[in-house]
Amino acid sequence: MEFELRYQKTLKFKYWEVIKMKGSTQRFTLIELLVVIGIIAILAAMLLPALSKAREKAKAISCMNNLKQIGMGLSGYVNDYDGYVMWRGDSKHSPYWFRSINEYIKQTNIFKCPSASKFTYDYKNISYGYNLYIQGTWLDITRFLKISRVKKPARKIFATESDADGNLDYCTLPGTTPQTSTYGIGDRHQDGLNTCFLDGHVSWSRWTELSNDEDFWKNIEE
């Protein structure tokens, strides 16, 4: 009997100890809270630039895919038109070059770079520009380029990222900065841009590389 009473007292003691432990709350001190907030802020500062770069990289890849589609459209046109590259086009003589491309791709959204700030599917604000030197001079409406005459198609620009400034989105050898050329090229991807060459391949280049080497633009048949 005495043993049972002792055992019950022990159980009651343990029960109340458990209740007290459950009821107690452990509070953070102000210093501990500040340390946690500081760690979160440091992690955010480290991660946000990486996330921003990853987002821009994804846009650059999407832009490159657009130009690959444009290269496929060029290939389709060349095959159908006895090896000739389409003229740049205007409102009087023939369709704009990008409309000729779209006859094969059927997707107007491929003419918008994801990093471009504005876009309309017309001659003013598409994201990509046709190399005007393909037809000799931009005023020449009689000269058409046959792809078989191009000795270095992998080095000659067909279309590249324009600055989409509303000044007819063709492209020529730029001025000193992306902003001063009437038919300027863009620099939307880490101070560079994607370009589709006459052989259909697409690559990224620094703005300075394309703007300082006229061999990319001119003397197409050499």
Residue pairs with C-beta under 8 A, 6 or more apart in sequence:
28 36
56 115
56 189
56 190
58 114
59 113
59 114
59 115
59 189
60 115
60 189
60 190
60 194
60 204
62 114
63 113
63 114
63 115
63 127
63 161
63 188
63 189
63 194
64 194
64 202
64 204
66 110
66 111
66 112
66 113
66 127
66 128
67 128
67 159
67 194
67 195
67 196
67 202
68 196
68 200
68 202
69 105
69 107
69 110
70 98
70 101
70 105
70 110
70 111
70 128
70 158
70 159
70 196
71 158
71 196
71 197
71 200
71 201
71 202
72 104
72 105
72 200
73 100
73 101
73 102
73 103
73 104
73 105
74 85
74 86
74 101
74 158
74 159
74 196
74 198
74 200
75 200
76 104
77 85
77 86
77 100
77 101
77 103
77 104
78 84
78 85
78 147
82 146
83 146
83 147
83 148
84 144
84 145
84 146
84 147
85 134
85 144
85 145
85 146
85 147
85 158
85 198
86 94
86 97
86 100
86 101
87 93
87 94
87 97
87 135
87 141
87 144
88 96
88 97
88 130
88 132
88 134
88 135
88 138
88 170
89 95
89 96
89 97
89 99
89 100
90 96
90 141
91 123
93 141
94 100
96 123
97 130
97 159
98 111
98 126
98 128
98 130
102 108
102 111
108 121
111 119
111 121
111 126
111 127
111 128
112 119
112 126
112 127
113 127
113 128
113 161
113 186
113 188
115 188
115 189
116 127
116 164
116 186
116 188
117 164
118 125
118 164
119 125
119 126
119 127
119 164
120 126
123 168
123 169
124 166
124 167
124 168
124 169
125 164
125 166
125 169
126 162
126 164
126 169
127 161
127 162
127 164
127 169
127 186
128 159
128 160
128 161
128 162
128 169
128 196
129 159
129 160
129 161
129 162
129 169
129 170
129 171
129 183
129 185
130 158
130 159
130 169
130 170
130 171
131 156
131 157
131 158
131 159
131 160
131 170
131 171
131 172
131 217
132 138
132 170
132 171
132 172
132 183
133 172
133 173
133 217
133 218
133 219
133 220
134 145
134 158
134 220
135 141
135 143
135 144
135 145
136 143
138 170
138 172
138 183
145 220
145 221
147 153
147 198
149 221
150 156
150 198
150 220
150 221
151 221
151 222
152 222
153 197
153 198
153 199
154 197
154 198
154 199
154 201
155 197
155 215
155 216
156 197
156 198
156 216
156 217
156 220
157 171
157 195
157 196
157 197
157 198
157 210
157 216
157 217
158 196
158 197
158 198
159 171
159 195
159 196
160 171
160 185
160 193
160 194
160 195
160 196
160 210
161 185
161 186
161 188
161 189
161 193
161 194
161 195
162 169
162 170
162 171
162 183
162 184
162 185
162 186
163 178
163 179
163 181
163 184
163 185
163 186
164 186
165 184
167 182
167 183
167 184
168 183
169 183
170 183
171 183
171 184
171 185
172 181
172 182
172 183
172 217
173 211
173 214
173 217
173 218
174 180
174 181
174 184
174 185
174 207
174 210
174 211
175 181
175 184
175 211
178 184
178 185
178 186
178 187
178 207
185 193
185 207
185 210
185 211
186 193
187 193
187 207
189 204
191 206
191 207
191 208
192 204
192 205
192 206
192 207
192 209
193 204
193 205
193 207
193 210
194 202
194 203
194 204
195 202
195 203
195 204
195 205
195 210
196 202
197 203
198 220
210 216
